[in-house]
Amino acid sequence: MHWRSYTAMIVAISSLTVASGCGSKVALESSTVPTPAAAAPAPTPAAPAPAATEVSTAPAADAPAAPSQSYFREGVNRATSAVNIGKSAQSPDDWKLATSRWEQALSLMQKVPASDPNYATAQTKIKEYQQNLASAQQRVNGVPRAAASATPAKDSSGLVAQIPIVERRGGTPVVPVTFSGQKGKQQFSMLFDTGATGTLITAEMANALGVVIVGETIATIADGSQVSLPIGYVDAIEAGGLRKEAVLVAIGGDVGLLGQDFYGKYGISLGSNSIGLYE
């Protein structure tokens, strides 16, 4: 079982961007280093200089293939861009741009190979991105936001939960979640992060609920690093009318993440004010 941190995901994308920029700069400098003057031979009738086209940069198609995890990270990056565009979209042209970003994000997620550790998460995101793409396309055609966001996936049989969005942090929805533990019921605000395969609660939340630690797990975050986290059971988790009992959660970090172990079996429709879960 793996838990991924939203903030760690952002750091990984930033690092990838910086590394790419540095690579281009080094290549440029190495191709323009002058020959020392002392090493220059005496003037002699020289053969014609080779054509400039003989010294060229290899085409992108010949470059080594990027690691498969780049597809996943860049796909998340494009999806984040699409969400941000949609939040301020005012015209059909704005929604066309958001649609383009969703198409790019979907294409990148579909390229994540089965050997990639993020493959299972990518398959979930593919369904999510398909639904968000359909909503954005409807907005291009003038369908009101409420109608577009309420449209379920074509293969859905019905709505099973409607989880309200109370705010967004970096484009990620924050939703109210009710936990039941040894010390009773308490509600907390949690990030609805589709990249988190398991639910993560903070130490403060665990203490408030009276969670008893039963073991530990090795959690892998987006940058590939691993951390050891304690785990324990909560009696139940409830959100938007959906309830799941006896859930094993990890404990750590400074923000709670509602993971796929709670909602992963359902289709997701992300609206501006709520998240719909469909069978």
N, C-alpha and C positions, 0 to 999 in steps of 0.2 A: 504494500500500500504506500502510495507516495502523496505527500502534501506539497503544493507549490505556493510560494508567497507572492502576492501581487507586486509588492515593492521590489522583490528580487527579480521578477520578470522585467520590470522597467529598467533596472540596472543592467540586465543582460543585453537588452536592446541598445541602450546607450553605449555600452562597451563595444558592441559589434559595429556601430556607426563610427566611433572614434578609430577603431582598428582599421576599418576600411579606408578612412581618410588618410591615415598615416601611411598606409601601404602605397597609395597613389603618389604621395609626396616623395617617398624614398625612391620610387621607380623613376620619377621625373629627375631628381637630383643626380642619380647614378648615371643617367643617360647624357648629362650635360657637363660632366667633369672634364675640364680642359687638359690637354697634354702639356706637361711642364715645358717651358721655353728652352731649357738647357738640353732637353732631349731631342729637339728639333734638328733634323739633318740639314746640311748645307743645301742651298737652292740648286736643284738639278732639273733638267727636263723631266717632268713627271707624267706618268700615265694619267689619262682622264680620271677624275674622281668618280667613284661609283655613284650611281643614281641614288637620290635621296630615298627612293622607295625601297632600296635594298635594306635600309635600317628602319624597321617598322615594329610596332607593337603587335603581338599576337592577337588575333581576333578573340572576342569573348568566348566564342564557341570552342576555341582550343585551350582555354584556361582550365585548370583543374576544377572539378566539380565541387561546389560548395557543400559543406557538411549538411546532412539531411535535417539537422536541428535548425539550420538557417531558414528552411521553409516554414517551420512552425513559428519561430520567433518573428520573422518578417510578416507572416500571416496575421499574427496578433497585433503587430504594429499597424498594418493597414486597417484592421478592424477597429482599432482604437481611433484612428484618423476618421473613419467613417462615422463612428459614434459622435465625435466632436463636431463634425460637419453637420450632422443631423440635428444636433442640439441648437444650432443657430441658423439652420436653413430657412430661407424666406421665399424662395422662388423655385420654379421647376428646374432651372439651371443648377441651383444649389443641390437639389435632390439628384440630379444627373451625376454630379460629382460624387455625392455619397454613394450612389449606385455603383459607380466605377470602382470606388474603394472596396465596397463589399464584394464585387466580382473578383478583384485582385486577391483579396483575403481568402475567398473561397477557393480560387485556383491554387494558391500556395498551400492551403491546408490539404487539398486533394493530392498534392505531390509528396506529402510526408509518407515515407515507406513504412511497411509493417515492422521493419527492424529498428525503427526509431523508438526510443523510450517514451516519446510523447504521442505515439500513434493512437492509443485509445482516446486520449484527450482530443486529438485532432479530429477523430470521427464524431465526437460529440459536438465540437465546434463547427464541423461541416453542416450539420443539421441546423444549428443556431444561425449560422451565416446565411444559409439558404432562406430561412424565414425572414431574417432582417433584410436580405436583398429583395425579397418579394414585397415587403412593406415599403422599402425605399422606391421601388419601381411604381408602386401604386401612388405614392406621393408625387412622382413625376407626372402622372396622369391626372393629378388633381383630386385624388381620394383624400378626404379629411384624415388628420392624424389619428383620431379616435377609432375610425373605421379601419384604417390600415393596421394599427397596432393590435386590434382585436381579432384580426383574421388568423385562424389557426392553420397549421400545416395541412396540406391536402389529404394526407393519410391519417390525420387525427380522428379519433372517434368521439372526442369530447373533452371539455375543460374539466380538470380535476382539482386545480388550485389556482388562485389569483393572488399573488403576493405583492403587496404595495411597495413602491419604491419611496423611501423617505428622503433620500439625498443621493448624490453621486460623488465619488472620490476618484479623481483622475479618470473619469469616464465609466468607472465600475459602479453598478447599483449597490446601494446600502438598503437592506431590508430588515424589518423587525422579525425576530425569531424567539419563540418561547421554549424554554428548556424546563424539564422536570427532573429534579434530583432529590437526594436525601433531605435537603433543606427546603423542599417545596418547589413551586413554579416561579420562574423569573424570566423577564423578557430582556433581550439584548439586541443591539444593532449589529448586523453582520454584513460583511462584503459578500455579495453573490458573485463569486469568482468561478467561472466555468473551467478555469485551469486547475482548480483545486479538486483532486480526486477524493479527498477525505475531508471531513469537518475538523476545523482547528479552533479551539477556544483558548483564551488567555488564562494565565494563572489566577488572575483576579476572578474571572468567571467560574473557574473550577472550584475555588475556595467558597464562593457565594452559593454554589450548588451542592457542595459537599461531595465532589467527585473523588472516588477512591482510586488511586493509581494501581493498575494491575500489571503493568509491564512497560516496555518502551519499544519504539520503532525507529528505524532509520529513514528519515525523510529526505528526499532529493528535491532541490529547488531548481529553478530554470537555468541558472548558470552552471549546473552540473555538480555543485558542491553538496555535501551531505551533512546532516546534523542529526543527533540523537534526541528524540522527544519522548517524554512520558505519555502513556495512554491510559484511559479509564473509561468507564461506561456512564452514560446519562440514561435516566429512565425513559425519556421521550424527547423528541424534537417536533415542534409544530410551527408551520408557516403557511399562511394563505389558505387554511382549511385542510392542509395535508399534515398527517401525523405519522411518525415512525418511532417505534419503541425499541429500547435496549440498543442504543447506538454507541459504538466505540469511537471515541474522539481522541485526537492528539491535543497536547497542552503546550503552549509556547507562543512566542511573539507578542506583539502589542496590539493586534487587531484580530477579531474573529473572522473566520472564513466559513461560509456555508458550502459544503462540498457536494460532489456528485454522488456520494454515498446516500444522500438524502433525496435528490431529485433526478439522478442520472438516468433512470429508466423512462423518463417522460420527454416528450418534445417540448421545446422552449420557444415562446413567442415574447420577445422583448419589446415592450412599449415605452412610452415616455413616462408614464406614471405607475406602471405595474408590470409584473412578469407573469405570463400565463404558462401553466404546465398542462400538457395534453397527452392523452393516451393515444 
